[in-house]
Amino acid sequence: MHSGIKSKVLMERISVKKWEIQIEQKLFYSLRAMLDGVEAGEITMGYVDKWLAHRGYRLNWENYDLEKVLTH
């Protein structure tokens, strides 16, 4: 019986980790699309900052390289 509980906990941890990875991937692709918009002059970096801050993230602008971000 205990092995079933351990198995369930392990499955939940794997599911949570998989979910976190999917969220990070979606965030990355959303950010990349927005940076494409910035490069095209369609949106501002201020908008990107606000969008990220709303989700609890921020870019380190001191080490920011638009071309590098867009190619990864």
PQR file of N, CA, C, O and H, with PARSE charges and radii, in Angstrom:
ATOM      1  N   MET A   1       0.824  -1.197   0.000 -0.4000 1.5000
ATOM      2  CA  MET A   1       0.000   0.000   0.000 -0.0000 2.0000
ATOM      3  C   MET A   1       0.865   1.257   0.000  0.5500 1.7000
ATOM      4  O   MET A   1       0.551   2.238  -0.674 -0.5500 1.4000
ATOM      5  N   HIS A   2       1.950   1.217   0.759 -0.4000 1.5000
ATOM      6  CA  HIS A   2       2.814   2.395   0.810 -0.0000 2.0000
ATOM      7  C   HIS A   2       3.486   2.659  -0.532  0.5500 1.7000
ATOM      8  O   HIS A   2       3.694   3.814  -0.904 -0.5500 1.4000
ATOM      9  H   HIS A   2       2.205   0.420   1.306  0.4000 1.0000
ATOM     10  N   SER A   3       3.827   1.598  -1.260 -0.4000 1.5000
ATOM     11  CA  SER A   3       4.476   1.809  -2.554 -0.0000 2.0000
ATOM     12  C   SER A   3       3.532   2.510  -3.531  0.5500 1.7000
ATOM     13  O   SER A   3       3.977   3.277  -4.385 -0.5500 1.4000
ATOM     14  H   SER A   3       3.658   0.660  -0.958  0.4000 1.0000
ATOM     15  N   GLY A   4       2.231   2.248  -3.405 -0.4000 1.5000
ATOM     16  CA  GLY A   4       1.257   2.939  -4.243 -0.0000 2.0000
ATOM     17  C   GLY A   4       1.206   4.425  -3.951  0.5500 1.7000
ATOM     18  O   GLY A   4       1.070   5.241  -4.863 -0.5500 1.4000
ATOM     19  H   GLY A   4       1.869   1.625  -2.711  0.4000 1.0000
ATOM     20  N   ILE A   5       1.314   4.774  -2.680 -0.4000 1.5000
ATOM     21  CA  ILE A   5       1.320   6.187  -2.285 -0.0000 2.0000
ATOM     22  C   ILE A   5       2.580   6.857  -2.807  0.5500 1.7000
ATOM     23  O   ILE A   5       2.516   7.957  -3.356 -0.5500 1.4000
ATOM     24  H   ILE A   5       1.424   4.112  -1.940  0.4000 1.0000
ATOM     25  N   LYS A   6       3.732   6.200  -2.638 -0.4000 1.5000
ATOM     26  CA  LYS A   6       4.992   6.760  -3.137 -0.0000 2.0000
ATOM     27  C   LYS A   6       4.930   6.938  -4.652  0.5500 1.7000
ATOM     28  O   LYS A   6       5.384   7.950  -5.185 -0.5500 1.4000
ATOM     29  H   LYS A   6       3.783   5.306  -2.191  0.4000 1.0000
ATOM     30  N   SER A   7       4.369   5.956  -5.331 -0.4000 1.5000
ATOM     31  CA  SER A   7       4.251   6.027  -6.784 -0.0000 2.0000
ATOM     32  C   SER A   7       3.389   7.216  -7.197  0.5500 1.7000
ATOM     33  O   SER A   7       3.720   7.931  -8.142 -0.5500 1.4000
ATOM     34  H   SER A   7       4.000   5.134  -4.898  0.4000 1.0000
ATOM     35  N   LYS A   8       2.294   7.421  -6.493 -0.4000 1.5000
ATOM     36  CA  LYS A   8       1.399   8.538  -6.805 -0.0000 2.0000
ATOM     37  C   LYS A   8       2.102   9.874  -6.582  0.5500 1.7000
ATOM     38  O   LYS A   8       1.976  10.788  -7.396 -0.5500 1.4000
ATOM     39  H   LYS A   8       2.025   6.840  -5.725  0.4000 1.0000
ATOM     40  N   VAL A   9       2.843   9.985  -5.481 -0.4000 1.5000
ATOM     41  CA  VAL A   9       3.572  11.220  -5.196 -0.0000 2.0000
ATOM     42  C   VAL A   9       4.612  11.469  -6.277  0.5500 1.7000
ATOM     43  O   VAL A   9       4.764  12.596  -6.748 -0.5500 1.4000
ATOM     44  H   VAL A   9       2.945   9.242  -4.820  0.4000 1.0000
ATOM     45  N   LEU A  10       5.327  10.424  -6.671 -0.4000 1.5000
ATOM     46  CA  LEU A  10       6.327  10.555  -7.721 -0.0000 2.0000
ATOM     47  C   LEU A  10       5.671  10.996  -9.028  0.5500 1.7000
ATOM     48  O   LEU A  10       6.191  11.869  -9.722 -0.5500 1.4000
ATOM     49  H   LEU A  10       5.204   9.508  -6.288  0.4000 1.0000
ATOM     50  N   MET A  11       4.537  10.397  -9.361 -0.4000 1.5000
ATOM     51  CA  MET A  11       3.822  10.775 -10.579 -0.0000 2.0000
ATOM     52  C   MET A  11       3.386  12.237 -10.520  0.5500 1.7000
ATOM     53  O   MET A  11       3.461  12.950 -11.521 -0.5500 1.4000
ATOM     54  H   MET A  11       4.114   9.688  -8.798  0.4000 1.0000
ATOM     55  N   GLU A  12       2.933  12.684  -9.352 -0.4000 1.5000
ATOM     56  CA  GLU A  12       2.515  14.077  -9.213 -0.0000 2.0000
ATOM     57  C   GLU A  12       3.703  15.005  -9.397  0.5500 1.7000
ATOM     58  O   GLU A  12       3.582  16.050 -10.037 -0.5500 1.4000
ATOM     59  H   GLU A  12       2.872  12.105  -8.539  0.4000 1.0000
ATOM     60  N   ARG A  13       4.853  14.633  -8.841 -0.4000 1.5000
ATOM     61  CA  ARG A  13       6.050  15.468  -8.999 -0.0000 2.0000
ATOM     62  C   ARG A  13       6.458  15.547 -10.459  0.5500 1.7000
ATOM     63  O   ARG A  13       6.798  16.621 -10.956 -0.5500 1.4000
ATOM     64  H   ARG A  13       4.951  13.784  -8.321  0.4000 1.0000
ATOM     65  N   ILE A  14       6.427  14.420 -11.144 -0.4000 1.5000
ATOM     66  CA  ILE A  14       6.764  14.417 -12.566 -0.0000 2.0000
ATOM     67  C   ILE A  14       5.773  15.286 -13.336  0.5500 1.7000
ATOM     68  O   ILE A  14       6.173  16.064 -14.202 -0.5500 1.4000
ATOM     69  H   ILE A  14       6.151  13.548 -10.740  0.4000 1.0000
ATOM     70  N   SER A  15       4.496  15.159 -13.029 -0.4000 1.5000
ATOM     71  CA  SER A  15       3.470  15.951 -13.712 -0.0000 2.0000
ATOM     72  C   SER A  15       3.677  17.441 -13.469  0.5500 1.7000
ATOM     73  O   SER A  15       3.564  18.245 -14.395 -0.5500 1.4000
ATOM     74  H   SER A  15       4.171  14.527 -12.326  0.4000 1.0000
ATOM     75  N   VAL A  16       3.978  17.809 -12.229 -0.4000 1.5000
ATOM     76  CA  VAL A  16       4.203  19.223 -11.908 -0.0000 2.0000
ATOM     77  C   VAL A  16       5.418  19.731 -12.662  0.5500 1.7000
ATOM     78  O   VAL A  16       5.378  20.824 -13.226 -0.5500 1.4000
ATOM     79  H   VAL A  16       4.069  17.156 -11.477  0.4000 1.0000
ATOM     80  N   LYS A  17       6.508  18.954 -12.684 -0.4000 1.5000
ATOM     81  CA  LYS A  17       7.717  19.372 -13.388 -0.0000 2.0000
ATOM     82  C   LYS A  17       7.427  19.524 -14.882  0.5500 1.7000
ATOM     83  O   LYS A  17       7.864  20.491 -15.505 -0.5500 1.4000
ATOM     84  H   LYS A  17       6.541  18.066 -12.226  0.4000 1.0000
ATOM     85  N   LYS A  18       6.695  18.574 -15.452 -0.4000 1.5000
ATOM     86  CA  LYS A  18       6.341  18.651 -16.868 -0.0000 2.0000
ATOM     87  C   LYS A  18       5.504  19.903 -17.133  0.5500 1.7000
ATOM     88  O   LYS A  18       5.705  20.588 -18.136 -0.5500 1.4000
ATOM     89  H   LYS A  18       6.340  17.788 -14.946  0.4000 1.0000
ATOM     90  N   TRP A  19       4.579  20.193 -16.242 -0.4000 1.5000
ATOM     91  CA  TRP A  19       3.740  21.381 -16.368 -0.0000 2.0000
ATOM     92  C   TRP A  19       4.593  22.641 -16.308  0.5500 1.7000
ATOM     93  O   TRP A  19       4.396  23.567 -17.094 -0.5500 1.4000
ATOM     94  H   TRP A  19       4.416  19.636 -15.428  0.4000 1.0000
ATOM     95  N   GLU A  20       5.557  22.676 -15.360 -0.4000 1.5000
ATOM     96  CA  GLU A  20       6.430  23.844 -15.234 -0.0000 2.0000
ATOM     97  C   GLU A  20       7.247  24.043 -16.502  0.5500 1.7000
ATOM     98  O   GLU A  20       7.427  25.174 -16.955 -0.5500 1.4000
ATOM     99  H   GLU A  20       5.717  21.923 -14.722  0.4000 1.0000
ATOM    100  N   ILE A  21       7.736  22.967 -17.069 -0.4000 1.5000
ATOM    101  CA  ILE A  21       8.519  23.063 -18.307 -0.0000 2.0000
ATOM    102  C   ILE A  21       7.646  23.595 -19.440  0.5500 1.7000
ATOM    103  O   ILE A  21       8.093  24.433 -20.224 -0.5500 1.4000
ATOM    104  H   ILE A  21       7.590  22.049 -16.701  0.4000 1.0000
ATOM    105  N   GLN A  22       6.410  23.118 -19.534 -0.4000 1.5000
ATOM    106  CA  GLN A  22       5.501  23.602 -20.579 -0.0000 2.0000
ATOM    107  C   GLN A  22       5.220  25.092 -20.411  0.5500 1.7000
ATOM    108  O   GLN A  22       5.175  25.829 -21.396 -0.5500 1.4000
ATOM    109  H   GLN A  22       6.047  22.437 -18.898  0.4000 1.0000
ATOM    110  N   ILE A  23       5.031  25.537 -19.175 -0.4000 1.5000
ATOM    111  CA  ILE A  23       4.792  26.964 -18.915 -0.0000 2.0000
ATOM    112  C   ILE A  23       6.012  27.775 -19.330  0.5500 1.7000
ATOM    113  O   ILE A  23       5.875  28.818 -19.970 -0.5500 1.4000
ATOM    114  H   ILE A  23       5.068  24.938 -18.375  0.4000 1.0000
ATOM    115  N   GLU A  24       7.218  27.301 -18.967 -0.4000 1.5000
ATOM    116  CA  GLU A  24       8.439  28.012 -19.338 -0.0000 2.0000
ATOM    117  C   GLU A  24       8.584  28.086 -20.854  0.5500 1.7000
ATOM    118  O   GLU A  24       8.988  29.120 -21.387 -0.5500 1.4000
ATOM    119  H   GLU A  24       7.330  26.454 -18.447  0.4000 1.0000
ATOM    120  N   GLN A  25       8.259  26.998 -21.552 -0.4000 1.5000
ATOM    121  CA  GLN A  25       8.351  27.009 -23.013 -0.0000 2.0000
ATOM    122  C   GLN A  25       7.362  28.001 -23.615  0.5500 1.7000
ATOM    123  O   GLN A  25       7.704  28.740 -24.538 -0.5500 1.4000
ATOM    124  H   GLN A  25       7.932  26.158 -21.119  0.4000 1.0000
ATOM    125  N   LYS A  26       6.146  28.019 -23.098 -0.4000 1.5000
ATOM    126  CA  LYS A  26       5.143  28.966 -23.601 -0.0000 2.0000
ATOM    127  C   LYS A  26       5.573  30.398 -23.318  0.5500 1.7000
ATOM    128  O   LYS A  26       5.402  31.279 -24.160 -0.5500 1.4000
ATOM    129  H   LYS A  26       5.868  27.419 -22.347  0.4000 1.0000
ATOM    130  N   LEU A  27       6.133  30.631 -22.130 -0.4000 1.5000
ATOM    131  CA  LEU A  27       6.626  31.961 -21.782 -0.0000 2.0000
ATOM    132  C   LEU A  27       7.738  32.369 -22.736  0.5500 1.7000
ATOM    133  O   LEU A  27       7.760  33.500 -23.221 -0.5500 1.4000
ATOM    134  H   LEU A  27       6.271  29.915 -21.446  0.4000 1.0000
ATOM    135  N   PHE A  28       8.664  31.449 -23.008 -0.4000 1.5000
ATOM    136  CA  PHE A  28       9.772  31.747 -23.910 -0.0000 2.0000
ATOM    137  C   PHE A  28       9.257  32.121 -25.296  0.5500 1.7000
ATOM    138  O   PHE A  28       9.691  33.119 -25.872 -0.5500 1.4000
ATOM    139  H   PHE A  28       8.646  30.530 -22.614  0.4000 1.0000
ATOM    140  N   TYR A  29       8.327  31.320 -25.836 -0.4000 1.5000
ATOM    141  CA  TYR A  29       7.826  31.603 -27.181 -0.0000 2.0000
ATOM    142  C   TYR A  29       7.004  32.888 -27.221  0.5500 1.7000
ATOM    143  O   TYR A  29       7.035  33.612 -28.216 -0.5500 1.4000
ATOM    144  H   TYR A  29       7.975  30.510 -25.367  0.4000 1.0000
ATOM    145  N   SER A  30       6.274  33.175 -26.152 -0.4000 1.5000
ATOM    146  CA  SER A  30       5.536  34.439 -26.082 -0.0000 2.0000
ATOM    147  C   SER A  30       6.502  35.610 -26.043  0.5500 1.7000
ATOM    148  O   SER A  30       6.306  36.614 -26.727 -0.5500 1.4000
ATOM    149  H   SER A  30       6.249  32.588 -25.343  0.4000 1.0000
ATOM    150  N   LEU A  31       7.555  35.470 -25.228 -0.4000 1.5000
ATOM    151  CA  LEU A  31       8.560  36.528 -25.127 -0.0000 2.0000
ATOM    152  C   LEU A  31       9.259  36.721 -26.463  0.5500 1.7000
ATOM    153  O   LEU A  31       9.470  37.851 -26.902 -0.5500 1.4000
ATOM    154  H   LEU A  31       7.714  34.654 -24.672  0.4000 1.0000
ATOM    155  N   ARG A  32       9.610  35.637 -27.096 -0.4000 1.5000
ATOM    156  CA  ARG A  32      10.286  35.736 -28.388 -0.0000 2.0000
ATOM    157  C   ARG A  32       9.398  36.449 -29.408  0.5500 1.7000
ATOM    158  O   ARG A  32       9.877  37.288 -30.171 -0.5500 1.4000
ATOM    159  H   ARG A  32       9.439  34.719 -26.739  0.4000 1.0000
ATOM    160  N   ALA A  33       8.110  36.117 -29.423 -0.4000 1.5000
ATOM    161  CA  ALA A  33       7.178  36.777 -30.345 -0.0000 2.0000
ATOM    162  C   ALA A  33       7.086  38.267 -30.036  0.5500 1.7000
ATOM    163  O   ALA A  33       7.041  39.091 -30.949 -0.5500 1.4000
ATOM    164  H   ALA A  33       7.721  35.436 -28.803  0.4000 1.0000
ATOM    165  N   MET A  34       7.057  38.611 -28.754 -0.4000 1.5000
ATOM    166  CA  MET A  34       6.985  40.032 -28.391 -0.0000 2.0000
ATOM    167  C   MET A  34       8.258  40.757 -28.788  0.5500 1.7000
ATOM    168  O   MET A  34       8.201  41.898 -29.247 -0.5500 1.4000
ATOM    169  H   MET A  34       7.093  37.941 -28.012  0.4000 1.0000
ATOM    170  N   LEU A  35       9.411  40.112 -28.617 -0.4000 1.5000
ATOM    171  CA  LEU A  35      10.663  40.757 -29.003 -0.0000 2.0000
ATOM    172  C   LEU A  35      10.738  40.933 -30.517  0.5500 1.7000
ATOM    173  O   LEU A  35      11.322  41.904 -31.000 -0.5500 1.4000
ATOM    174  H   LEU A  35       9.458  39.185 -28.244  0.4000 1.0000
ATOM    175  N   ASP A  36      10.155  40.006 -31.262 -0.4000 1.5000
ATOM    176  CA  ASP A  36      10.031  40.204 -32.711 -0.0000 2.0000
ATOM    177  C   ASP A  36       9.193  41.451 -32.988  0.5500 1.7000
ATOM    178  O   ASP A  36       9.501  42.227 -33.893 -0.5500 1.4000
ATOM    179  H   ASP A  36       9.682  39.218 -30.870  0.4000 1.0000
ATOM    180  N   GLY A  37       8.126  41.638 -32.197 -0.4000 1.5000
ATOM    181  CA  GLY A  37       7.276  42.822 -32.329 -0.0000 2.0000
ATOM    182  C   GLY A  37       8.019  44.098 -31.990  0.5500 1.7000
ATOM    183  O   GLY A  37       7.820  45.129 -32.633 -0.5500 1.4000
ATOM    184  H   GLY A  37       7.876  41.008 -31.462  0.4000 1.0000
ATOM    185  N   VAL A  38       8.882  44.031 -30.975 -0.4000 1.5000
ATOM    186  CA  VAL A  38       9.698  45.200 -30.607 -0.0000 2.0000
ATOM    187  C   VAL A  38      10.629  45.543 -31.756  0.5500 1.7000
ATOM    188  O   VAL A  38      10.748  46.704 -32.149 -0.5500 1.4000
ATOM    189  H   VAL A  38       9.044  43.194 -30.453  0.4000 1.0000
ATOM    190  N   GLU A  39      11.286  44.528 -32.288 -0.4000 1.5000
ATOM    191  CA  GLU A  39      12.226  44.747 -33.387 -0.0000 2.0000
ATOM    192  C   GLU A  39      11.521  45.348 -34.604  0.5500 1.7000
ATOM    193  O   GLU A  39      12.104  46.153 -35.330 -0.5500 1.4000
ATOM    194  H   GLU A  39      11.190  43.585 -31.969  0.4000 1.0000
ATOM    195  N   ALA A  40      10.276  44.957 -34.820 -0.4000 1.5000
ATOM    196  CA  ALA A  40       9.495  45.478 -35.947 -0.0000 2.0000
ATOM    197  C   ALA A  40       8.877  46.841 -35.635  0.5500 1.7000
ATOM    198  O   ALA A  40       8.283  47.465 -36.514 -0.5500 1.4000
ATOM    199  H   ALA A  40       9.802  44.303 -34.230  0.4000 1.0000
ATOM    200  N   GLY A  41       9.014  47.308 -34.385 -0.4000 1.5000
ATOM    201  CA  GLY A  41       8.464  48.597 -34.002 -0.0000 2.0000
ATOM    202  C   GLY A  41       6.977  48.559 -33.689  0.5500 1.7000
ATOM    203  O   GLY A  41       6.328  49.604 -33.636 -0.5500 1.4000
ATOM    204  H   GLY A  41       9.497  46.801 -33.672  0.4000 1.0000
ATOM    205  N   GLU A  42       6.427  47.358 -33.482 -0.4000 1.5000
ATOM    206  CA  GLU A  42       4.991  47.219 -33.233 -0.0000 2.0000
ATOM    207  C   GLU A  42       4.619  47.368 -31.762  0.5500 1.7000
ATOM    208  O   GLU A  42       3.516  47.816 -31.447 -0.5500 1.4000
ATOM    209  H   GLU A  42       6.954  46.510 -33.525  0.4000 1.0000
ATOM    210  N   ILE A  43       5.522  46.999 -30.860 -0.4000 1.5000
ATOM    211  CA  ILE A  43       5.286  47.174 -29.422 -0.0000 2.0000
ATOM    212  C   ILE A  43       6.557  47.722 -28.787  0.5500 1.7000
ATOM    213  O   ILE A  43       7.627  47.696 -29.396 -0.5500 1.4000
ATOM    214  H   ILE A  43       6.417  46.635 -31.116  0.4000 1.0000
ATOM    215  N   THR A  44       6.433  48.215 -27.568 -0.4000 1.5000
ATOM    216  CA  THR A  44       7.581  48.820 -26.890 -0.0000 2.0000
ATOM    217  C   THR A  44       8.182  47.857 -25.871  0.5500 1.7000
ATOM    218  O   THR A  44       7.544  46.893 -25.449 -0.5500 1.4000
ATOM    219  H   THR A  44       5.564  48.236 -27.073  0.4000 1.0000
ATOM    220  N   MET A  45       9.417  48.140 -25.491 -0.4000 1.5000
ATOM    221  CA  MET A  45      10.070  47.342 -24.457 -0.0000 2.0000
ATOM    222  C   MET A  45       9.346  47.524 -23.126  0.5500 1.7000
ATOM    223  O   MET A  45       9.331  46.610 -22.301 -0.5500 1.4000
ATOM    224  H   MET A  45       9.935  48.924 -25.834  0.4000 1.0000
ATOM    225  N   GLY A  46       8.749  48.687 -22.910 -0.4000 1.5000
ATOM    226  CA  GLY A  46       7.976  48.917 -21.689 -0.0000 2.0000
ATOM    227  C   GLY A  46       6.818  47.937 -21.575  0.5500 1.7000
ATOM    228  O   GLY A  46       6.517  47.443 -20.488 -0.5500 1.4000
ATOM    229  H   GLY A  46       8.761  49.430 -23.580  0.4000 1.0000
ATOM    230  N   TYR A  47       6.171  47.659 -22.700 -0.4000 1.5000
ATOM    231  CA  TYR A  47       5.077  46.685 -22.708 -0.0000 2.0000
ATOM    232  C   TYR A  47       5.604  45.307 -22.327  0.5500 1.7000
ATOM    233  O   TYR A  47       4.981  44.593 -21.541 -0.5500 1.4000
ATOM    234  H   TYR A  47       6.415  48.060 -23.583  0.4000 1.0000
ATOM    235  N   VAL A  48       6.755  44.937 -22.887 -0.4000 1.5000
ATOM    236  CA  VAL A  48       7.355  43.636 -22.583 -0.0000 2.0000
ATOM    237  C   VAL A  48       7.685  43.552 -21.098  0.5500 1.7000
ATOM    238  O   VAL A  48       7.422  42.533 -20.459 -0.5500 1.4000
ATOM    239  H   VAL A  48       7.260  45.518 -23.526  0.4000 1.0000
ATOM    240  N   ASP A  49       8.258  44.616 -20.547 -0.4000 1.5000
ATOM    241  CA  ASP A  49       8.581  44.650 -19.114 -0.0000 2.0000
ATOM    242  C   ASP A  49       7.332  44.440 -18.261  0.5500 1.7000
ATOM    243  O   ASP A  49       7.342  43.649 -17.318 -0.5500 1.4000
ATOM    244  H   ASP A  49       8.471  45.444 -21.066  0.4000 1.0000
ATOM    245  N   LYS A  50       6.264  45.148 -18.596 -0.4000 1.5000
ATOM    246  CA  LYS A  50       5.017  45.022 -17.825 -0.0000 2.0000
ATOM    247  C   LYS A  50       4.437  43.621 -17.941  0.5500 1.7000
ATOM    248  O   LYS A  50       3.964  43.058 -16.953 -0.5500 1.4000
ATOM    249  H   LYS A  50       6.256  45.790 -19.362  0.4000 1.0000
ATOM    250  N   TRP A  51       4.471  43.059 -19.139 -0.4000 1.5000
ATOM    251  CA  TRP A  51       3.948  41.711 -19.373 -0.0000 2.0000
ATOM    252  C   TRP A  51       4.707  40.694 -18.525  0.5500 1.7000
ATOM    253  O   TRP A  51       4.103  39.826 -17.895 -0.5500 1.4000
ATOM    254  H   TRP A  51       4.854  43.516 -19.941  0.4000 1.0000
ATOM    255  N   LEU A  52       6.025  40.806 -18.516 -0.4000 1.5000
ATOM    256  CA  LEU A  52       6.849  39.887 -17.725 -0.0000 2.0000
ATOM    257  C   LEU A  52       6.634  40.097 -16.232  0.5500 1.7000
ATOM    258  O   LEU A  52       6.510  39.132 -15.478 -0.5500 1.4000
ATOM    259  H   LEU A  52       6.515  41.511 -19.028  0.4000 1.0000
ATOM    260  N   ALA A  53       6.589  41.350 -15.806 -0.4000 1.5000
ATOM    261  CA  ALA A  53       6.415  41.654 -14.381 -0.0000 2.0000
ATOM    262  C   ALA A  53       5.098  41.091 -13.866  0.5500 1.7000
ATOM    263  O   ALA A  53       5.025  40.607 -12.737 -0.5500 1.4000
ATOM    264  H   ALA A  53       6.690  42.134 -16.418  0.4000 1.0000
ATOM    265  N   HIS A  54       4.062  41.153 -14.690 -0.4000 1.5000
ATOM    266  CA  HIS A  54       2.755  40.610 -14.310 -0.0000 2.0000
ATOM    267  C   HIS A  54       2.846  39.108 -14.039  0.5500 1.7000
ATOM    268  O   HIS A  54       2.060  38.558 -13.267 -0.5500 1.4000
ATOM    269  H   HIS A  54       4.121  41.546 -15.607  0.4000 1.0000
ATOM    270  N   ARG A  55       3.811  38.455 -14.681 -0.4000 1.5000
ATOM    271  CA  ARG A  55       4.002  37.016 -14.515 -0.0000 2.0000
ATOM    272  C   ARG A  55       5.138  36.687 -13.551  0.5500 1.7000
ATOM    273  O   ARG A  55       5.500  35.522 -13.388 -0.5500 1.4000
ATOM    274  H   ARG A  55       4.450  38.902 -15.308  0.4000 1.0000
ATOM    275  N   GLY A  56       5.701  37.715 -12.912 -0.4000 1.5000
ATOM    276  CA  GLY A  56       6.748  37.499 -11.920 -0.0000 2.0000
ATOM    277  C   GLY A  56       8.148  37.352 -12.492  0.5500 1.7000
ATOM    278  O   GLY A  56       9.028  36.801 -11.830 -0.5500 1.4000
ATOM    279  H   GLY A  56       5.407  38.662 -13.044  0.4000 1.0000
ATOM    280  N   TYR A  57       8.371  37.834 -13.710 -0.4000 1.5000
ATOM    281  CA  TYR A  57       9.686  37.740 -14.346 -0.0000 2.0000
ATOM    282  C   TYR A  57      10.178  39.132 -14.711  0.5500 1.7000
ATOM    283  O   TYR A  57       9.420  40.101 -14.713 -0.5500 1.4000
ATOM    284  H   TYR A  57       7.657  38.282 -14.247  0.4000 1.0000
ATOM    285  N   ARG A  58      11.458  39.202 -15.016 -0.4000 1.5000
ATOM    286  CA  ARG A  58      12.008  40.436 -15.569 -0.0000 2.0000
ATOM    287  C   ARG A  58      13.246  40.100 -16.388  0.5500 1.7000
ATOM    288  O   ARG A  58      13.925  39.108 -16.119 -0.5500 1.4000
ATOM    289  H   ARG A  58      12.074  38.414 -15.015  0.4000 1.0000
ATOM    290  N   LEU A  59      13.535  40.915 -17.373 -0.4000 1.5000
ATOM    291  CA  LEU A  59      14.757  40.749 -18.158 -0.0000 2.0000
ATOM    292  C   LEU A  59      15.861  41.575 -17.529  0.5500 1.7000
ATOM    293  O   LEU A  59      15.613  42.655 -16.993 -0.5500 1.4000
ATOM    294  H   LEU A  59      12.984  41.720 -17.591  0.4000 1.0000
ATOM    295  N   ASN A  60      17.066  41.071 -17.594 -0.4000 1.5000
ATOM    296  CA  ASN A  60      18.228  41.820 -17.143 -0.0000 2.0000
ATOM    297  C   ASN A  60      18.708  42.644 -18.338  0.5500 1.7000
ATOM    298  O   ASN A  60      19.433  42.146 -19.200 -0.5500 1.4000
ATOM    299  H   ASN A  60      17.268  40.194 -18.029  0.4000 1.0000
ATOM    300  N   TRP A  61      18.293  43.908 -18.375 -0.4000 1.5000
ATOM    301  CA  TRP A  61      18.591  44.743 -19.543 -0.0000 2.0000
ATOM    302  C   TRP A  61      20.068  45.070 -19.676  0.5500 1.7000
ATOM    303  O   TRP A  61      20.520  45.415 -20.768 -0.5500 1.4000
ATOM    304  H   TRP A  61      17.704  44.312 -17.675  0.4000 1.0000
ATOM    305  N   GLU A  62      20.846  44.968 -18.580 -0.4000 1.5000
ATOM    306  CA  GLU A  62      22.279  45.250 -18.669 -0.0000 2.0000
ATOM    307  C   GLU A  62      22.981  44.234 -19.560  0.5500 1.7000
ATOM    308  O   GLU A  62      23.938  44.569 -20.257 -0.5500 1.4000
ATOM    309  H   GLU A  62      20.479  44.688 -17.693  0.4000 1.0000
ATOM    310  N   ASN A  63      22.510  43.001 -19.536 -0.4000 1.5000
ATOM    311  CA  ASN A  63      23.118  41.941 -20.340 -0.0000 2.0000
ATOM    312  C   ASN A  63      22.226  41.546 -21.512  0.5500 1.7000
ATOM    313  O   ASN A  63      22.349  40.453 -22.064 -0.5500 1.4000
ATOM    314  H   ASN A  63      21.732  42.728 -18.969  0.4000 1.0000
ATOM    315  N   TYR A  64      21.338  42.444 -21.876 -0.4000 1.5000
ATOM    316  CA  TYR A  64      20.340  42.129 -22.897 -0.0000 2.0000
ATOM    317  C   TYR A  64      20.910  42.295 -24.298  0.5500 1.7000
ATOM    318  O   TYR A  64      21.511  43.320 -24.619 -0.5500 1.4000
ATOM    319  H   TYR A  64      21.238  43.332 -21.427  0.4000 1.0000
ATOM    320  N   ASP A  65      20.717  41.291 -25.115 -0.4000 1.5000
ATOM    321  CA  ASP A  65      21.150  41.325 -26.508 -0.0000 2.0000
ATOM    322  C   ASP A  65      19.987  40.791 -27.344  0.5500 1.7000
ATOM    323  O   ASP A  65      19.762  39.582 -27.390 -0.5500 1.4000
ATOM    324  H   ASP A  65      20.229  40.459 -24.855  0.4000 1.0000
ATOM    325  N   LEU A  66      19.256  41.676 -27.997 -0.4000 1.5000
ATOM    326  CA  LEU A  66      18.048  41.290 -28.728 -0.0000 2.0000
ATOM    327  C   LEU A  66      18.334  40.188 -29.737  0.5500 1.7000
ATOM    328  O   LEU A  66      17.576  39.223 -29.835 -0.5500 1.4000
ATOM    329  H   LEU A  66      19.439  42.659 -27.959  0.4000 1.0000
ATOM    330  N   GLU A  67      19.414  40.323 -30.478 -0.4000 1.5000
ATOM    331  CA  GLU A  67      19.727  39.314 -31.494 -0.0000 2.0000
ATOM    332  C   GLU A  67      19.973  37.950 -30.859  0.5500 1.7000
ATOM    333  O   GLU A  67      19.518  36.930 -31.376 -0.5500 1.4000
ATOM    334  H   GLU A  67      20.030  41.106 -30.398  0.4000 1.0000
ATOM    335  N   LYS A  68      20.690  37.933 -29.742 -0.4000 1.5000
ATOM    336  CA  LYS A  68      20.975  36.667 -29.059 -0.0000 2.0000
ATOM    337  C   LYS A  68      19.681  36.032 -28.548  0.5500 1.7000
ATOM    338  O   LYS A  68      19.487  34.825 -28.692 -0.5500 1.4000
ATOM    339  H   LYS A  68      21.060  38.762 -29.323  0.4000 1.0000
ATOM    340  N   VAL A  69      18.806  36.824 -27.959 -0.4000 1.5000
ATOM    341  CA  VAL A  69      17.539  36.292 -27.445 -0.0000 2.0000
ATOM    342  C   VAL A  69      16.695  35.745 -28.589  0.5500 1.7000
ATOM    343  O   VAL A  69      16.081  34.687 -28.455 -0.5500 1.4000
ATOM    344  H   VAL A  69      18.963  37.805 -27.842  0.4000 1.0000
ATOM    345  N   LEU A  70      16.661  36.443 -29.688 -0.4000 1.5000
ATOM    346  CA  LEU A  70      15.815  36.029 -30.802 -0.0000 2.0000
ATOM    347  C   LEU A  70      16.338  34.788 -31.514  0.5500 1.7000
ATOM    348  O   LEU A  70      15.571  34.098 -32.185 -0.5500 1.4000
ATOM    349  H   LEU A  70      17.160  37.302 -29.797  0.4000 1.0000
ATOM    350  N   THR A  71      17.623  34.494 -31.382 -0.4000 1.5000
ATOM    351  CA  THR A  71      18.181  33.337 -32.083 -0.0000 2.0000
ATOM    352  C   THR A  71      18.232  32.098 -31.212  0.5500 1.7000
ATOM    353  O   THR A  71      18.659  31.044 -31.683 -0.5500 1.4000
ATOM    354  H   THR A  71      18.246  35.055 -30.836  0.4000 1.0000
ATOM    355  N   HIS A  72      17.813  32.184 -29.962 -0.4000 1.5000
ATOM    356  CA  HIS A  72      17.837  31.002 -29.079 -0.0000 2.0000
ATOM    357  C   HIS A  72      16.443  30.504 -28.815  0.5500 1.7000
ATOM    358  O   HIS A  72      16.265  29.521 -28.096 -0.5500 1.4000
ATOM    359  H   HIS A  72      17.466  33.040 -29.580  0.4000 1.0000
TER
END
